C-alpha cells in the first residue's frame, strides 16, 4: 500500500518537477493546487493558507519536501516542515533539481530547507533524511527517485520515531 504523503515545494520553480514525482504512482499524495487556486488561497491571507495546509496534511504520514534551487527560502515550505514535524509526521527531503521542467531545463541544487527550521525547540538541520538522486541526467534522476522513494519514506518514518 502506498504511503499517504504531503508534498511541499516551491510552486513557481518546481511545480512541473513535482508533477513528475507525483505521477510515478508510488505514493498517495495530496491534490496539488493549480496556480490560480494557490493565488486565490494566498489572497485570502495567512490563516487561509494555514487552513489549506492543515486540511491537506490531515491523514498524511510524511511531508516530502521536493527541493529545487530556491525551496529553502520559501516561507510556506518552512511552515510545512515545522508543522509536519511538530504534528509527529515524518519529514523527507529529495533534491529535484536534476529533473527537467516543462521547458526542458534543470536547475541548480539549492540548500537544504531543514537548516533554517526549528521545530519542538530543535533545529532540524541534519535530522530528516535529505536525498540526492543518483545519476547525472534527468532520466537517471527520475529512475533513482522512482526506485527509492518508498524506501526513503520508510527511512524518514524510522528517523521521526527516534524523536517521538
N, CA and C of each residue as an Amber inpcrd file, in Angstrom:
protein
   492
   0.8360000  -1.1860000   0.0000000   0.0000000   0.0000000   0.0000000
   0.8830000   1.2520000   0.0000000   0.5680000   2.1800000  -0.8420000
   1.3420000   3.4220000  -0.9380000   1.1050000   4.2870000   0.2950000
   2.1700000   4.8990000   0.7630000   2.0690000   5.8320000   1.8800000
   1.3450000   7.0910000   1.4310000   0.6140000   7.6690000   2.3470000
  -0.0570000   8.9470000   2.0750000   0.8940000  10.0560000   2.5020000
   1.2300000  10.9330000   1.5620000   2.2130000  11.9700000   1.8300000
   1.6810000  13.3480000   1.4540000   2.2910000  14.3470000   2.0750000
   2.0390000  15.7500000   1.7480000   3.2790000  16.2500000   1.0290000
   3.1020000  16.7770000  -0.1720000   4.2300000  17.3170000  -0.9260000
   4.4010000  18.7980000  -0.6260000   5.6240000  19.1870000  -0.3240000
   5.9870000  20.5750000  -0.0690000   7.0530000  20.9700000  -1.0790000
   6.8840000  22.1550000  -1.6960000   7.8150000  22.5720000  -2.7430000
   7.5930000  24.0420000  -3.0750000   8.5220000  24.6040000  -3.8260000
   8.4070000  25.9830000  -4.3120000   7.5670000  25.9340000  -5.5790000
   6.3480000  26.4320000  -5.4900000   5.3750000  26.2990000  -6.5670000
   5.8940000  26.8380000  -7.8910000   6.3340000  28.0900000  -7.9220000
   6.7150000  28.7100000  -9.1890000   7.8700000  27.9980000  -9.8760000
   8.8760000  27.5940000  -9.1270000  10.0570000  26.9700000  -9.7300000
   9.8970000  25.4920000 -10.0270000   9.1670000  24.7790000  -9.2010000
   9.2640000  23.3190000  -9.2340000   7.9550000  22.5670000  -9.4360000
   6.8870000  23.2600000  -9.8120000   5.5990000  22.5800000  -9.9710000
   5.6960000  21.4170000 -10.9580000   6.2850000  21.6340000 -12.1240000
   6.3420000  20.5590000 -13.1260000   7.2330000  19.4100000 -12.6650000
   8.2990000  19.7030000 -11.9490000   9.1550000  18.6400000 -11.4110000
   8.3780000  17.8290000 -10.3640000   7.5860000  18.5150000  -9.5870000
   6.7580000  17.8650000  -8.5800000   5.7480000  16.9300000  -9.2460000
   5.1920000  17.3690000 -10.3580000   4.2410000  16.5320000 -11.0840000
   4.8940000  15.2170000 -11.5340000   6.1640000  15.2920000 -11.9610000
   6.8700000  14.0760000 -12.3630000   6.9280000  13.0800000 -11.2090000
   7.2540000  13.5700000 -10.0290000   7.3530000  12.6980000  -8.8540000
   5.9780000  12.1690000  -8.4590000   4.9970000  13.0290000  -8.4460000
   3.6400000  12.6040000  -8.0760000   3.1000000  11.5470000  -9.0240000
   3.4210000  11.6730000 -10.3010000   2.8730000  10.7680000 -11.3060000
   3.6160000   9.4440000 -11.4150000   4.6010000   9.2080000 -10.5510000
   5.3070000   7.9260000 -10.5520000   4.4040000   6.7920000 -10.0860000
   3.3460000   7.1420000  -9.3680000   2.4130000   6.1390000  -8.8880000
   2.8850000   5.3910000  -7.6620000   3.9260000   5.8900000  -7.0190000
   4.4880000   5.2150000  -5.8460000   3.8330000   5.6690000  -4.5400000
   3.1690000   6.8280000  -4.5880000   2.6610000   7.4440000  -3.3670000
   1.2300000   7.9150000  -3.5470000   0.5520000   8.0490000  -2.4460000
  -0.7680000   8.6540000  -2.4380000  -0.5760000  10.0510000  -1.8720000
  -0.4370000  11.0240000  -2.7510000  -0.1400000  12.3890000  -2.3180000
  -1.3630000  13.2750000  -2.3350000  -1.2030000  14.4420000  -1.7490000
  -2.2750000  15.4110000  -1.7430000  -2.5010000  15.9610000  -3.1450000
  -3.7320000  16.3720000  -3.3930000  -4.0280000  17.0450000  -4.6530000
  -3.3410000  18.3930000  -4.6240000  -2.6470000  18.7030000  -5.6910000
  -1.9360000  19.9720000  -5.7430000  -2.8610000  21.0740000  -6.2100000
  -2.7090000  22.2190000  -5.6210000  -3.4870000  23.3760000  -6.0510000
  -2.9490000  23.8640000  -7.3870000  -3.8490000  24.2650000  -8.2550000
  -3.4080000  24.8850000  -9.5010000  -2.8460000  26.2590000  -9.1780000
  -2.1680000  26.8610000 -10.1380000  -1.6110000  28.2010000  -9.9210000
  -2.7180000  29.1800000  -9.5430000  -3.8460000  29.1060000 -10.2200000
  -4.9610000  30.0120000  -9.9210000  -5.5170000  29.7620000  -8.5260000
  -5.6790000  28.5020000  -8.1640000  -6.2230000  28.1640000  -6.8410000
  -5.2650000  28.6010000  -5.7360000  -3.9600000  28.3800000  -5.9350000
  -2.9740000  28.7860000  -4.9380000  -3.0200000  30.2950000  -4.7400000
  -3.1440000  31.0540000  -5.8210000  -3.2280000  32.5140000  -5.7090000
  -4.4920000  32.9290000  -4.9580000  -5.6030000  32.2480000  -5.2280000
  -6.8540000  32.5270000  -4.5110000  -6.6810000  32.3060000  -3.0120000
  -6.0510000  31.1990000  -2.6550000  -5.8390000  30.8800000  -1.2440000
  -4.9590000  31.9450000  -0.5980000  -3.8370000  32.2870000  -1.2510000
  -2.9110000  33.2790000  -0.6920000  -3.5780000  34.6470000  -0.5310000
  -4.4300000  35.0250000  -1.4600000  -5.0860000  36.3250000  -1.3840000
  -6.0240000  36.4300000  -0.1900000  -6.4870000  35.3030000   0.3100000
  -7.3750000  35.3000000   1.4790000  -6.6070000  35.4980000   2.7790000
  -5.2690000  35.4390000   2.7080000  -4.4610000  35.7220000   3.8860000
  -3.7910000  34.4960000   4.4790000  -2.9280000  34.7720000   5.4520000
  -2.1230000  33.7270000   6.0800000  -2.9500000  32.6200000   6.7020000
  -4.0440000  32.9800000   7.3630000  -4.8560000  31.9420000   8.0180000
  -5.4630000  31.0030000   6.9910000  -5.8560000  31.5250000   5.8440000
  -6.4050000  30.6740000   4.7800000  -5.3480000  29.6900000   4.2760000
  -4.1170000  30.1600000   4.1400000  -3.0310000  29.2700000   3.7130000
  -2.7950000  28.2030000   4.7790000  -2.7330000  28.6050000   6.0360000
  -2.5370000  27.6420000   7.1180000  -3.6660000  26.6170000   7.1690000
  -4.9040000  27.0770000   6.9580000  -6.0510000  26.1640000   6.9550000
  -5.9510000  25.1670000   5.8050000  -5.5190000  25.6430000   4.6150000
  -5.3610000  24.7640000   3.4590000  -4.2870000  23.7040000   3.7480000
  -3.1730000  24.1470000   4.3290000  -2.0930000  23.2150000   4.6780000
  -2.6000000  22.1890000   5.6880000  -3.2700000  22.6500000   6.7210000
  -3.8190000  21.7550000   7.7560000  -4.7460000  20.7160000   7.1330000
  -5.6340000  21.1570000   6.2910000  -6.5870000  20.2590000   5.6430000
  -5.8810000  19.2210000   4.7720000  -4.8920000  19.6570000   4.0160000
  -4.2070000  18.7560000   3.0940000  -3.1780000  17.8620000   3.7750000
  -2.6990000  18.2490000   4.9570000  -1.7670000  17.4100000   5.7030000
  -2.4950000  16.3390000   6.5110000  -3.7550000  16.5730000   6.7640000
  -4.5390000  15.6460000   7.5730000  -4.4950000  14.2400000   6.9820000
  -4.1760000  13.2640000   7.8230000  -4.1440000  11.8730000   7.3990000
  -2.8840000  11.4570000   6.6650000  -1.9320000  12.3450000   6.5480000
  -0.6900000  12.0270000   5.8420000   0.3590000  11.5270000   6.8320000
   1.1920000  10.6110000   6.3710000   2.2360000  10.0140000   7.1960000
   3.5260000  10.8070000   7.1620000   3.8020000  11.4300000   5.9930000
   5.1070000  12.0360000   5.7680000   4.9680000  13.3190000   4.9550000
   5.7940000  14.3000000   5.2800000   5.9260000  15.5110000   4.4740000
   7.1490000  15.2940000   3.5860000   6.9250000  15.2350000   2.2790000
   8.0080000  15.0450000   1.3230000   8.3060000  16.4060000   0.7000000
   9.4840000  16.9270000   1.0360000   9.8940000  18.2360000   0.5260000
  10.7110000  18.0070000  -0.7350000  10.1820000  18.4820000  -1.8620000
  10.8650000  18.3480000  -3.1450000  11.6690000  19.6190000  -3.3420000
  12.9870000  19.4880000  -3.2670000  13.8820000  20.6330000  -3.1340000
  14.5240000  21.0110000  -4.4610000  14.2660000  22.2410000  -4.8670000
  14.8900000  22.8200000  -6.0460000  15.8510000  23.9210000  -5.6330000
  16.1090000  24.8270000  -6.5360000  17.1280000  25.8530000  -6.3080000
  16.7720000  26.8380000  -5.1980000  15.4920000  27.1830000  -5.0400000
  15.1040000  28.2190000  -4.0820000  14.1650000  27.7350000  -2.9810000
  13.9570000  26.4520000  -2.8820000  12.9920000  25.8960000  -1.9340000
  13.2890000  26.2980000  -0.4850000  14.5530000  26.2910000  -0.1040000
  14.9340000  26.5460000   1.2940000  14.5350000  27.9390000   1.7710000
  14.3300000  28.8600000   0.8540000  13.9920000  30.2300000   1.2490000
  12.4880000  30.4900000   1.2870000  11.6790000  29.5180000   0.9530000
  10.2430000  29.7330000   0.8400000   9.5500000  29.6590000   2.1970000
   8.8410000  30.7030000   2.5110000   8.1500000  30.8340000   3.7960000
   7.2090000  29.6540000   4.0740000   6.3740000  29.3060000   3.1020000
   5.3740000  28.2780000   3.3730000   5.9850000  26.8820000   3.4030000
   7.0750000  26.6710000   2.6960000   7.7820000  25.3930000   2.7950000
   8.3070000  25.2240000   4.2200000   8.9130000  26.2700000   4.7510000
   9.4140000  26.2120000   6.1330000   8.2670000  25.9300000   7.1040000
   7.1470000  26.5910000   6.8880000   5.9800000  26.3770000   7.7480000
   5.5230000  24.9160000   7.6690000   5.4560000  24.3650000   6.4600000
   5.0010000  22.9820000   6.2750000   5.9420000  21.9870000   6.9480000
   7.2390000  22.2300000   6.8510000   8.2130000  21.3560000   7.5200000
   7.9970000  21.4040000   9.0320000   7.9330000  22.6020000   9.5730000
   7.7540000  22.7850000  11.0170000   6.4460000  22.1440000  11.4870000
   5.3680000  22.4180000  10.7780000   4.0720000  21.8740000  11.1580000
   4.0810000  20.3530000  11.0950000   4.6110000  19.8170000  10.0040000
   4.6510000  18.3680000   9.8690000   5.4130000  17.7140000  11.0040000
   6.5940000  18.2500000  11.3020000   7.4240000  17.6870000  12.3710000
   6.7250000  17.8190000  13.7250000   6.1860000  18.9980000  14.0090000
   5.5420000  19.2140000  15.3090000   4.2740000  18.3810000  15.4720000
   3.6440000  18.0150000  14.3600000   2.4560000  17.1600000  14.4190000
   2.8200000  15.6770000  14.4510000   4.1310000  15.3680000  14.4840000
   4.5810000  13.9920000  14.5950000   4.7430000  13.2520000  13.2760000
   4.6730000  13.9750000  12.1580000   4.8460000  13.3350000  10.8580000
   6.3410000  13.1860000  10.5290000   6.6340000  12.1740000   9.7270000
   7.9840000  12.0490000   9.1890000   8.1940000  13.1830000   8.1920000
   9.4490000  13.5610000   8.0030000   9.8070000  14.5980000   7.0420000
  10.9840000  14.0690000   6.2230000  10.9060000  14.2720000   4.9160000
  11.9210000  13.7920000   3.9910000  12.1860000  14.8670000   2.9480000
  13.4540000  15.0780000   2.6160000  13.8080000  15.9900000   1.5330000
  14.3910000  15.2180000   0.3660000  13.9810000  15.5850000  -0.8450000
  14.5260000  14.9770000  -2.0630000  14.8730000  16.1040000  -3.0280000
  16.1140000  16.1390000  -3.4530000  16.5050000  17.1400000  -4.4460000
  15.9110000  16.7720000  -5.8040000  15.2290000  17.7260000  -6.4300000
  14.6120000  17.5020000  -7.7460000  15.2200000  18.3950000  -8.8220000
  16.3220000  19.0410000  -8.5070000  16.9300000  19.9880000  -9.4370000
  17.4190000  19.3490000 -10.7380000  17.7090000  18.0380000 -10.7240000
  18.1680000  17.3600000 -11.9400000  17.0180000  17.0370000 -12.8890000
  15.7880000  17.0450000 -12.3850000  14.6380000  16.7580000 -13.2290000
  14.3510000  17.9570000 -14.1360000  13.9800000  17.6790000 -15.3560000
  13.6660000  18.7540000 -16.2980000  12.2730000  19.3070000 -16.0350000
  12.1280000  20.6230000 -16.1970000  10.8240000  21.2470000 -16.1010000
  10.1310000  21.1650000 -17.4700000   8.9880000  21.8140000 -17.6090000
   8.2370000  21.7570000 -18.8650000   8.9880000  22.3500000 -20.0460000
   9.9500000  23.2130000 -19.7740000  10.7550000  23.8200000 -20.8370000
  12.0170000  23.0110000 -21.1340000  12.1830000  21.8740000 -20.4430000
  13.3520000  21.0300000 -20.6700000  14.5890000  21.4600000 -19.9140000
  14.4100000  22.3230000 -18.9050000  15.5440000  22.8470000 -18.1400000
  15.6530000  22.1790000 -16.7750000  16.8890000  21.9520000 -16.3560000
  17.1630000  21.5540000 -14.9810000  17.5220000  22.8290000 -14.2240000
  17.7960000  22.7080000 -12.9390000  18.1770000  23.8990000 -12.1640000
  19.3670000  23.5670000 -11.2750000  19.8460000  24.5660000 -10.5800000
  20.9400000  24.3390000  -9.6440000  20.3880000  23.7240000  -8.3660000
  21.2220000  22.9790000  -7.6720000  20.7870000  22.3940000  -6.4070000
  20.7970000  23.4670000  -5.3310000  19.7140000  23.5860000  -4.6410000
  19.5900000  24.5690000  -3.5790000  20.0430000  24.0240000  -2.2430000
  19.9570000  24.8590000  -1.2470000  20.3140000  24.4770000   0.1190000
  19.2400000  23.5800000   0.7240000  19.6250000  22.8340000   1.7310000
  18.6510000  22.0350000   2.4680000  17.7000000  22.9790000   3.2030000
  16.4050000  22.7830000   3.0560000  15.4540000  23.6450000   3.7620000
  15.3950000  23.3590000   5.2610000  15.9630000  22.2450000   5.6920000
  15.8890000  21.8810000   7.1030000  16.8180000  22.7150000   7.9810000
  17.8500000  23.2930000   7.3930000  18.8310000  24.0630000   8.1580000
  18.2280000  25.2850000   8.8310000  17.1790000  25.8290000   8.2490000
  16.6040000  27.0610000   8.7950000  15.2770000  26.8290000   9.5170000
  14.9890000  25.5800000   9.8620000  13.7250000  25.2720000  10.5370000
  14.0010000  24.7370000  11.9380000  13.3320000  25.3240000  12.9080000
  13.3570000  24.8410000  14.2860000  11.9510000  24.3760000  14.6340000
  11.8350000  23.1570000  15.1180000  10.5430000  22.5940000  15.4980000
  10.7140000  21.8750000  16.8250000   9.7570000  22.0440000  17.6950000
   9.8200000  21.4530000  19.0430000  11.1270000  21.8240000  19.7350000
  11.5980000  23.0520000  19.5060000  12.8050000  23.5540000  20.1470000
  14.1030000  22.9840000  19.6040000  14.0580000  22.2990000  18.4650000
  15.2440000  21.6480000  17.9140000  15.4370000  22.0890000  16.4660000
  16.6610000  22.4630000  16.1090000  16.9610000  22.7710000  14.7140000
  16.9780000  21.4530000  13.9400000  16.3030000  21.4260000  12.7970000
  16.1630000  20.1880000  12.0340000  17.3090000  19.9230000  11.0520000
  18.3130000  20.7700000  11.0530000  19.4560000  20.5540000  10.1720000
  20.0710000  19.1850000  10.4340000  20.1680000  18.3670000   9.4080000
  20.7710000  17.0540000   9.5510000  19.8970000  16.0120000  10.2180000
  18.6500000  16.3380000  10.5320000  17.7880000  15.3720000  11.2050000
  16.9430000  14.5910000  10.1950000  16.0140000  15.2230000   9.4700000
  15.2830000  14.4480000   8.4620000  16.2290000  14.0400000   7.3270000
  15.9940000  12.8710000   6.7360000  16.8270000  12.4620000   5.6010000
  16.7160000  13.4620000   4.4490000  17.8370000  13.7270000   3.8080000
  17.9020000  14.6290000   2.6440000  18.5510000  13.8270000   1.5240000
  17.7820000  13.4730000   0.5050000  18.2450000  12.5490000  -0.5200000
  18.6440000  13.2590000  -1.8130000  19.7750000  12.8130000  -2.3630000
  20.2680000  13.2890000  -3.6560000  20.1270000  12.1190000  -4.6240000
  19.2010000  12.2050000  -5.5640000  19.0400000  11.1010000  -6.5140000
  20.3250000  10.8560000  -7.3010000  20.6070000   9.5940000  -7.5930000
  21.7960000   9.2650000  -8.3670000  21.5740000   9.6100000  -9.8350000
  22.6740000   9.6380000 -10.5600000  22.6120000   9.9290000 -11.9830000
  22.9450000  11.3740000 -12.2760000  23.2520000  11.6240000 -13.5290000
  23.5890000  12.9840000 -13.9490000  22.5400000  13.5830000 -14.8750000
  21.6940000  12.7310000 -15.4550000  20.6610000  13.2330000 -16.3640000
  19.3040000  13.2340000 -15.6680000  18.3640000  13.9210000 -16.2590000
  17.0090000  13.9480000 -15.7400000  16.4160000  12.5420000 -15.7040000
  16.6320000  11.7900000 -16.7470000  16.1020000  10.4270000 -16.8300000
  16.6850000   9.5390000 -15.7280000  17.9960000   9.6700000 -15.4820000
  18.6390000   8.8740000 -14.4250000  18.1530000   9.2910000 -13.0430000
  17.9940000  10.5950000 -12.8170000  17.4950000  11.0770000 -11.5260000
  16.0610000  10.6080000 -11.2990000  15.2430000  10.6690000 -12.3350000
  13.8610000  10.1900000 -12.2570000  13.8360000   8.7100000 -11.8720000
  14.6620000   7.9090000 -12.5400000  14.7240000   6.4750000 -12.2440000
  15.1740000   6.2320000 -10.8090000  16.1280000   7.0230000 -10.3280000
  16.6140000   6.8880000  -8.9520000  15.5080000   7.2090000  -7.9440000
  14.7930000   8.2890000  -8.1920000  13.6940000   8.6470000  -7.2890000
  12.6260000   7.5600000  -7.3100000  12.2440000   7.1410000  -8.4950000
  11.2080000   6.1200000  -8.6390000  11.5850000   4.8230000  -7.9200000
  12.8240000   4.4170000  -8.0610000  13.2800000   3.1630000  -7.4520000
  13.4150000   3.2450000  -5.9320000  13.6360000   4.4440000  -5.4020000
  14.0000000   4.5710000  -3.9840000  13.0160000   5.3150000  -3.0980000
  12.0590000   6.0290000  -3.6640000  11.2400000   6.9350000  -2.8460000
  10.4870000   6.2060000  -1.7310000   9.9920000   5.0280000  -1.9990000
   9.2710000   4.2890000  -0.9470000  10.1940000   3.9560000   0.2220000
  11.4050000   3.5010000  -0.0810000  12.3740000   3.1990000   0.9770000
  12.8010000   4.4590000   1.7210000  12.9610000   5.5560000   0.9850000
  13.3480000   6.8230000   1.6210000  12.2710000   7.2860000   2.5990000
  11.0160000   7.1080000   2.2330000   9.9170000   7.4870000   3.1330000
   9.9380000   6.6060000   4.3830000  10.1650000   5.3220000   4.2110000
  10.2380000   4.4310000   5.3720000  11.3970000   4.8340000   6.2850000
  12.5240000   5.2310000   5.6940000  13.6590000   5.7210000   6.4850000
  13.2720000   6.9780000   7.2610000  12.5400000   7.8850000   6.6100000
  12.1020000   9.1150000   7.2760000  11.1580000   8.8070000   8.4380000
  10.3010000   7.8240000   8.2520000   9.3750000   7.4170000   9.3200000
  10.1590000   6.8450000  10.5070000  11.1620000   6.0260000  10.2140000
  12.0140000   5.4800000  11.2840000  12.7950000   6.5920000  11.9830000
  13.2910000   7.5480000  11.2360000  14.0130000   8.6840000  11.8220000
  13.1080000   9.4720000  12.7370000  11.8850000   9.7620000  12.2770000
  10.9380000  10.5500000  13.0810000  10.6190000   9.8370000  14.3830000
  10.4840000   8.5080000  14.3220000  10.1460000   7.7270000  15.5250000
  11.2030000   7.8640000  16.6150000  12.4420000   8.1190000  16.2290000
  13.5210000   8.3080000  17.2160000  13.3540000   9.5900000  18.0080000
  12.5460000  10.5110000  17.5220000  12.3800000  11.8080000  18.1770000
  10.9960000  11.9830000  18.7820000  10.2670000  10.9070000  18.9370000
   8.9010000  10.9860000  19.4910000   8.9320000  11.2770000  20.9700000
